[in-house]
Amino acid sequence: MIITNFFAGLLLFSNVTLLAILVPGGPIENRDFSNLKGVTFWGFNIFLISLGLATFVNVYLLFENQEISIIMGIIISIFYMFVYLLDLGKIFPKSPTKMSNSLMLMEIINLMISILSFIFLISIY
């Protein structure tokens, strides 16, 4: 049980780490989001920051073998899937700048890791 939780924690830690390098203005994300205003801009950023923080907390809980951590991990994995699917599907956030090939590749890899996290967590639930 502890080894499975450790692996689940590593998968979720990979998700949050790979999401963090996609910060606008960072090494990969080059799109302009100045068209997002007020509540939309800040709401999206607060959601992503909260998702990252919740992931760190959940990884710790997984490493401590807490029962709630599996359910939390499943929910967090679903949120990661939605973030990447919405962006790859050009639904949200929309930018006048086209997504670069490297960004698209990173998001596809991140999506696959979030799906793997979801499947793994469901299987140990």
Secondary structure by P-SEA (a helix, b strand, c coil): caaaaaaaaaaaaaaaaaaaaacccccccccccccccaaaaaaaaaaaaaaaaaaaaaaaaaaacccaaaaaaaaaaaaaaaaaaaaaacccccccccccaaaaaaaaaaaaaaaaaaaaaaaac
